[in-house]
Amino acid sequence: MISFEQAKQIAMEKNKPRQESWRKGISGDDFVLESVFEFDEGWLFYFTSEKWLQTKDLQYRPIGGGPIIVGKDNGDFLLTGSGWTQEEYQKMFFEHLLKKSKL
């Protein structure tokens, strides 16, 4: 089992490419951790634009980036897109784990 802090560190590391891509388009902005949802198998880490959080100006609202899911068991992770419910993200992660166990 990994701790929440370890999972958060994994999510922050896996978010770096998204963050670097965002910075190229919007200078002076940063991706920050907006919220976390815990479920039995792991955590969903939601990131968003710092300027979006501060201003709610639509030009700063990231589109398409869903949460990064990190598993409690051993730190497995899954990068997702947007548009699903938390329950659907949990199902995706469970299917991801099943697929990995069959390899």
N, CA, C and O atoms as a DFTB+ gen file, in Angstrom:
412 C
 N C O
     1  1       0.843      -1.190       0.000
     2  2       0.000       0.000       0.000
     3  2       0.884       1.248       0.000
     4  3       1.938       1.295       0.633
     5  1       0.413       2.250      -0.731
     6  2       1.135       3.521      -0.719
     7  2       0.291       4.557       0.034
     8  3      -0.925       4.420       0.169
     9  1       0.961       5.571       0.506
    10  2       0.270       6.625       1.250
    11  2      -0.345       7.643       0.283
    12  3      -0.033       7.664      -0.908
    13  1      -1.212       8.470       0.822
    14  2      -1.795       9.547       0.031
    15  2      -0.700      10.463      -0.508
    16  3      -0.747      10.863      -1.671
    17  1       0.271      10.794       0.316
    18  2       1.347      11.701      -0.111
    19  2       2.157      11.097      -1.253
    20  3       2.556      11.809      -2.175
    21  1       2.402       9.781      -1.198
    22  2       3.115       9.117      -2.293
    23  2       2.277       9.161      -3.571
    24  3       2.799       9.422      -4.654
    25  1       0.989       8.908      -3.437
    26  2       0.087       8.948      -4.595
    27  2       0.040      10.352      -5.184
    28  3       0.059      10.515      -6.404
    29  1      -0.020      11.352      -4.336
    30  2      -0.044      12.739      -4.794
    31  2       1.229      13.065      -5.568
    32  3       1.178      13.745      -6.593
    33  1       2.349      12.591      -5.089
    34  2       3.627      12.828      -5.769
    35  2       3.630      12.176      -7.154
    36  3       4.123      12.765      -8.115
    37  1       3.081      10.962      -7.258
    38  2       2.977      10.279      -8.553
    39  2       2.096      11.099      -9.495
    40  3       2.454      11.318     -10.652
    41  1       0.955      11.545      -9.000
    42  2       0.039      12.339      -9.830
    43  2       0.704      13.633     -10.300
    44  3       0.561      14.017     -11.461
    45  1       1.417      14.297      -9.419
    46  2       2.103      15.547      -9.779
    47  2       3.140      15.280     -10.874
    48  3       3.272      16.062     -11.815
    49  1       3.861      14.189     -10.746
    50  2       4.882      13.831     -11.740
    51  2       4.240      13.510     -13.089
    52  3       4.732      13.949     -14.129
    53  1       3.164      12.758     -13.079
    54  2       2.488      12.369     -14.328
    55  2       1.760      13.546     -14.961
    56  3       1.450      13.508     -16.152
    57  1       1.485      14.583     -14.191
    58  2       0.814      15.775     -14.703
    59  2       1.783      16.735     -15.401
    60  3       1.343      17.634     -16.117
    61  1       3.079      16.560     -15.206
    62  2       4.065      17.500     -15.745
    63  2       3.948      17.719     -17.255
    64  3       4.018      18.870     -17.688
    65  1       3.772      16.673     -18.087
    66  2       3.634      16.953     -19.530
    67  2       2.418      17.824     -19.860
    68  3       2.502      18.695     -20.726
    69  1       1.301      17.599     -19.187
    70  2       0.118      18.447     -19.390
    71  2       0.439      19.883     -18.998
    72  3       0.082      20.831     -19.697
    73  1       1.119      20.021     -17.871
    74  2       1.448      21.344     -17.358
    75  2       2.373      22.080     -18.322
    76  3       2.169      23.262     -18.599
    77  1       3.385      21.388     -18.832
    78  2       4.330      22.020     -19.753
    79  2       3.637      22.432     -21.045
    80  3       3.918      23.501     -21.586
    81  1       2.737      21.596     -21.541
    82  2       1.978      21.924     -22.741
    83  2       1.097      23.148     -22.510
    84  3       1.002      24.019     -23.374
    85  1       0.456      23.213     -21.347
    86  2      -0.412      24.347     -21.013
    87  2       0.388      25.642     -20.951
    88  3      -0.049      26.679     -21.449
    89  1       1.559      25.567     -20.335
    90  2       2.397      26.767     -20.184
    91  2       2.811      27.344     -21.534
    92  3       2.981      28.556     -21.668
    93  1       2.975      26.471     -22.541
    94  2       3.347      26.956     -23.871
    95  2       2.235      27.810     -24.472
    96  3       2.508      28.756     -25.210
    97  1       0.997      27.481     -24.163
    98  2      -0.137      28.218     -24.720
    99  2      -0.544      29.428     -23.903
   100  3      -0.972      30.438     -24.462
   101  1      -0.417      29.342     -22.582
   102  2      -0.837      30.436     -21.687
   103  2       0.348      30.756     -20.774
   104  3       0.576      30.073     -19.775
   105  1       1.087      31.786     -21.122
   106  2       2.255      32.105     -20.297
   107  2       1.805      32.680     -18.954
   108  3       0.784      33.361     -18.857
   109  1       2.580      32.391     -17.948
   110  2       2.288      32.908     -16.621
   111  2       1.222      32.146     -15.870
   112  3       0.815      32.553     -14.782
   113  1       0.762      31.036     -16.441
   114  2      -0.250      30.221     -15.775
   115  2       0.384      28.912     -15.338
   116  3       1.447      28.528     -15.825
   117  1      -0.272      28.244     -14.431
   118  2       0.238      26.976     -13.919
   119  2      -0.922      26.024     -13.701
   120  3      -2.055      26.455     -13.485
   121  1      -0.645      24.744     -13.757
   122  2      -1.640      23.734     -13.411
   123  2      -1.486      23.437     -11.923
   124  3      -0.380      23.215     -11.432
   125  1      -2.605      23.435     -11.221
   126  2      -2.592      23.186      -9.783
   127  2      -3.592      22.081      -9.454
   128  3      -4.528      21.820     -10.210
   129  1      -3.376      21.453      -8.332
   130  2      -4.286      20.416      -7.860
   131  2      -5.558      21.094      -7.374
   132  3      -5.527      21.903      -6.446
   133  1      -6.675      20.756      -8.008
   134  2      -7.951      21.383      -7.670
   135  2      -8.709      20.596      -6.610
   136  3      -9.242      21.171      -5.661
   137  1      -8.752      19.269      -6.778
   138  2      -9.482      18.445      -5.818
   139  2      -9.027      16.998      -5.925
   140  3      -8.390      16.591      -6.896
   141  1      -9.377      16.235      -4.894
   142  2      -9.029      14.810      -4.832
   143  2     -10.263      14.055      -4.370
   144  3     -10.977      14.490      -3.468
   145  1     -10.496      12.922      -5.004
   146  2     -11.578      12.035      -4.598
   147  2     -10.959      10.681      -4.277
   148  3     -10.255      10.106      -5.107
   149  1     -11.215      10.177      -3.091
   150  2     -10.685       8.874      -2.681
   151  2     -11.756       7.806      -2.862
   152  3     -12.929       8.023      -2.556
   153  1     -11.331       6.647      -3.365
   154  2     -12.214       5.485      -3.449
   155  2     -11.427       4.271      -2.978
   156  3     -10.239       4.388      -2.676
   157  1     -12.060       3.119      -2.912
   158  2     -11.441       1.939      -2.299
   159  2     -10.078       1.592      -2.896
   160  3      -9.151       1.246      -2.164
   161  1      -9.952       1.684      -4.222
   162  2      -8.713       1.254      -4.875
   163  2      -7.697       2.376      -5.086
   164  3      -6.557       2.100      -5.460
   165  1      -8.081       3.631      -4.856
   166  2      -7.128       4.698      -5.117
   167  2      -7.700       6.091      -4.962
   168  3      -8.646       6.323      -4.209
   169  1      -7.098       7.013      -5.699
   170  2      -7.479       8.419      -5.651
   171  2      -7.593       8.968      -7.064
   172  3      -6.853       8.561      -7.959
   173  1      -8.519       9.889      -7.258
   174  2      -8.628      10.662      -8.485
   175  2      -8.104      12.054      -8.172
   176  3      -8.625      12.735      -7.289
   177  1      -7.075      12.476      -8.893
   178  2      -6.472      13.785      -8.706
   179  2      -6.878      14.684      -9.870
   180  3      -6.533      14.418     -11.021
   181  1      -7.611      15.746      -9.562
   182  2      -8.088      16.685     -10.571
   183  2      -7.203      17.923     -10.582
   184  3      -7.011      18.573      -9.554
   185  1      -6.666      18.240     -11.753
   186  2      -5.824      19.428     -11.926
   187  2      -6.545      20.435     -12.813
   188  3      -7.347      20.062     -13.669
   189  1      -6.253      21.706     -12.601
   190  2      -6.817      22.748     -13.455
   191  2      -5.865      23.938     -13.494
   192  3      -4.830      23.948     -12.828
   193  1      -6.232      24.921     -14.274
   194  2      -5.442      26.134     -14.423
   195  2      -5.589      27.025     -13.186
   196  3      -6.694      27.237     -12.686
   197  1      -4.482      27.531     -12.716
   198  2      -4.521      28.452     -11.572
   199  2      -5.288      29.728     -11.927
   200  3      -6.039      30.257     -11.107
   201  1      -5.093      30.216     -13.152
   202  2      -5.822      31.419     -13.576
   203  2      -7.322      31.151     -13.663
   204  3      -8.126      32.033     -13.362
   205  1      -7.702      29.943     -14.072
   206  2      -9.128      29.588     -14.118
   207  2      -9.715      29.647     -12.713
   208  3     -10.793      30.207     -12.515
   209  1      -9.015      29.075     -11.737
   210  2      -9.506      29.092     -10.362
   211  2      -9.644      30.512      -9.825
   212  3     -10.575      30.817      -9.080
   213  1      -8.710      31.374     -10.211
   214  2      -8.718      32.745      -9.697
   215  2      -9.765      33.626     -10.370
   216  3     -10.399      34.451      -9.712
   217  1      -9.949      33.451     -11.694
   218  2     -10.771      34.402     -12.448
   219  2     -12.101      33.837     -12.958
   220  3     -13.044      34.593     -13.190
   221  1     -12.180      32.523     -13.131
   222  2     -13.334      31.864     -13.773
   223  2     -13.542      32.369     -15.205
   224  3     -14.631      32.242     -15.764
   225  1     -12.490      32.938     -15.787
   226  2     -12.517      33.398     -17.175
   227  2     -12.337      32.163     -18.071
   228  3     -11.361      31.427     -17.928
   229  1     -13.279      31.941     -18.989
   230  2     -13.280      30.738     -19.820
   231  2     -12.026      30.556     -20.659
   232  3     -11.692      29.431     -21.029
   233  1     -11.331      31.634     -20.965
   234  2     -10.111      31.482     -21.757
   235  2      -9.031      30.691     -21.014
   236  3      -8.102      30.175     -21.634
   237  1      -9.153      30.597     -19.696
   238  2      -8.167      29.879     -18.897
   239  2      -8.646      28.484     -18.466
   240  3      -7.943      27.786     -17.735
   241  1      -9.819      28.087     -18.909
   242  2     -10.351      26.789     -18.491
   243  2      -9.799      25.689     -19.391
   244  3     -10.056      25.686     -20.595
   245  1      -9.044      24.758     -18.819
   246  2      -8.510      23.649     -19.620
   247  2      -9.646      22.734     -20.097
   248  3     -10.604      22.481     -19.367
   249  1      -9.519      22.254     -21.313
   250  2     -10.510      21.363     -21.892
   251  2      -9.842      20.013     -22.172
   252  3      -8.730      19.957     -22.697
   253  1     -10.528      18.939     -21.818
   254  2     -10.076      17.609     -22.208
   255  2      -9.232      16.844     -21.215
   256  3      -9.045      15.639     -21.386
   257  1      -8.722      17.477     -20.205
   258  2      -7.870      16.779     -19.242
   259  2      -8.665      16.284     -18.057
   260  3      -9.119      17.080     -17.235
   261  1      -8.836      14.991     -17.961
   262  2      -9.524      14.419     -16.815
   263  2      -8.556      14.159     -15.676
   264  3      -7.389      14.545     -15.742
   265  1      -9.035      13.512     -14.647
   266  2      -8.173      13.257     -13.492
   267  2      -7.071      12.241     -13.788
   268  3      -7.153      11.462     -14.738
   269  1      -6.065      12.274     -12.965
   270  2      -5.041      11.231     -12.959
   271  2      -5.403      10.318     -11.799
   272  3      -5.564      10.769     -10.665
   273  1      -5.528       9.036     -12.095
   274  2      -5.934       8.074     -11.069
   275  2      -4.687       7.327     -10.607
   276  3      -3.910       6.828     -11.422
   277  1      -4.508       7.256      -9.302
   278  2      -3.368       6.537      -8.722
   279  2      -3.911       5.487      -7.765
   280  3      -4.724       5.784      -6.889
   281  1      -3.445       4.247      -7.947
   282  2      -3.911       3.134      -7.130
   283  2      -3.205       3.046      -5.797
   284  3      -2.022       3.364      -5.674
   285  1      -3.955       2.609      -4.802
   286  2      -3.415       2.464      -3.448
   287  2      -2.483       1.274      -3.315
   288  3      -1.545       1.301      -2.518
   289  1      -2.735       0.243      -4.084
   290  2      -2.005      -1.005      -3.905
   291  2      -0.510      -0.851      -4.167
   292  3       0.315      -1.198      -3.321
   293  1      -0.162      -0.323      -5.357
   294  2       1.263      -0.228      -5.683
   295  2       1.619       1.018      -6.495
   296  3       2.714       1.101      -7.052
   297  1       0.712       1.975      -6.566
   298  2       1.016       3.211      -7.271
   299  2       0.753       3.174      -8.767
   300  3       1.163       4.080      -9.492
   301  1       0.061       2.118      -9.243
   302  2      -0.338       2.121     -10.653
   303  2      -1.105       3.398     -10.935
   304  3      -1.791       3.920     -10.057
   305  1      -0.994       3.905     -12.157
   306  2      -1.690       5.146     -12.487
   307  2      -2.368       5.014     -13.842
   308  3      -2.028       4.154     -14.654
   309  1      -3.328       5.887     -14.055
   310  2      -4.042       5.951     -15.321
   311  2      -4.328       7.409     -15.635
   312  3      -4.939       8.117     -14.834
   313  1      -3.879       7.860     -16.819
   314  2      -4.194       9.194     -17.299
   315  2      -5.528       9.100     -18.023
   316  3      -5.727       8.195     -18.833
   317  1      -6.433      10.010     -17.748
   318  2      -7.769       9.937     -18.332
   319  2      -8.095      11.210     -19.103
   320  3      -7.366      12.201     -19.046
   321  1      -9.186      11.155     -19.809
   322  2      -9.735      12.326     -20.471
   323  2     -10.887      12.858     -19.640
   324  3     -11.134      12.391     -18.528
   325  1     -11.578      13.822     -20.179
   326  2     -12.680      14.425     -19.433
   327  2     -14.016      13.861     -19.891
   328  3     -14.103      13.177     -20.910
   329  1     -15.052      14.161     -19.122
   330  2     -16.402      13.848     -19.553
   331  2     -17.064      12.670     -18.878
   332  3     -18.186      12.313     -19.238
   333  1     -16.413      12.057     -17.914
   334  2     -17.008      10.911     -17.225
   335  2     -17.278      11.241     -15.759
   336  3     -16.737      12.199     -15.206
   337  1     -18.113      10.437     -15.160
   338  2     -18.404      10.594     -13.735
   339  2     -17.312       9.919     -12.922
   340  3     -16.503       9.160     -13.455
   341  1     -17.296      10.202     -11.630
   342  2     -16.312       9.555     -10.757
   343  2     -16.488       8.039     -10.775
   344  3     -15.504       7.301     -10.738
   345  1     -17.713       7.579     -10.831
   346  2     -17.969       6.138     -10.875
   347  2     -17.398       5.528     -12.155
   348  3     -16.848       4.427     -12.129
   349  1     -17.528       6.245     -13.276
   350  2     -16.982       5.746     -14.541
   351  2     -15.460       5.734     -14.515
   352  3     -14.838       4.812     -15.044
   353  1     -14.857       6.749     -13.906
   354  2     -13.398       6.747     -13.765
   355  2     -12.945       5.560     -12.914
   356  3     -11.952       4.908     -13.239
   357  1     -13.659       5.280     -11.840
   358  2     -13.321       4.132     -10.996
   359  2     -13.398       2.839     -11.794
   360  3     -12.522       1.982     -11.677
   361  1     -14.433       2.696     -12.599
   362  2     -14.601       1.501     -13.438
   363  2     -13.448       1.396     -14.437
   364  3     -12.904       0.312     -14.647
   365  1     -13.076       2.520     -15.053
   366  2     -11.942       2.531     -15.991
   367  2     -10.670       2.027     -15.308
   368  3      -9.916       1.232     -15.869
   369  1     -10.455       2.505     -14.089
   370  2      -9.244       2.110     -13.373
   371  2      -9.278       0.628     -13.027
   372  3      -8.266      -0.061     -13.154
   373  1     -10.417       0.139     -12.598
   374  2     -10.556      -1.285     -12.294
   375  2     -10.267      -2.119     -13.541
   376  3      -9.559      -3.123     -13.466
   377  1     -10.810      -1.708     -14.686
   378  2     -10.553      -2.414     -15.944
   379  2      -9.085      -2.337     -16.330
   380  3      -8.526      -3.302     -16.851
   381  1      -8.460      -1.196     -16.079
   382  2      -7.027      -1.026     -16.321
   383  2      -6.220      -2.027     -15.492
   384  3      -5.294      -2.661     -15.998
   385  1      -6.580      -2.159     -14.227
   386  2      -5.883      -3.110     -13.350
   387  2      -6.102      -4.548     -13.809
   388  3      -5.172      -5.355     -13.792
   389  1      -7.330      -4.869     -14.220
   390  2      -7.600      -6.225     -14.715
   391  2      -6.780      -6.528     -15.959
   392  3      -6.212      -7.614     -16.082
   393  1      -6.715      -5.586     -16.872
   394  2      -5.959      -5.767     -18.096
   395  2      -4.476      -5.999     -17.778
   396  3      -3.846      -6.878     -18.366
   397  1      -3.925      -5.214     -16.854
   398  2      -2.509      -5.366     -16.475
   399  2      -2.251      -6.731     -15.843
   400  3      -1.187      -7.316     -16.045
   401  1      -3.211      -7.238     -15.084
   402  2      -3.008      -8.519     -14.402
   403  2      -3.026      -9.687     -15.374
   404  3      -2.519     -10.764     -15.059
   405  1      -3.606      -9.484     -16.556
   406  2      -3.681     -10.543     -17.569
   407  2      -2.471     -10.577     -18.472
   408  3      -2.300     -11.534     -19.226
   409  1      -1.616      -9.555     -18.420
   410  2      -0.436      -9.494     -19.284
   411  2       0.639     -10.431     -18.838
   412  3       1.698     -10.498     -19.462
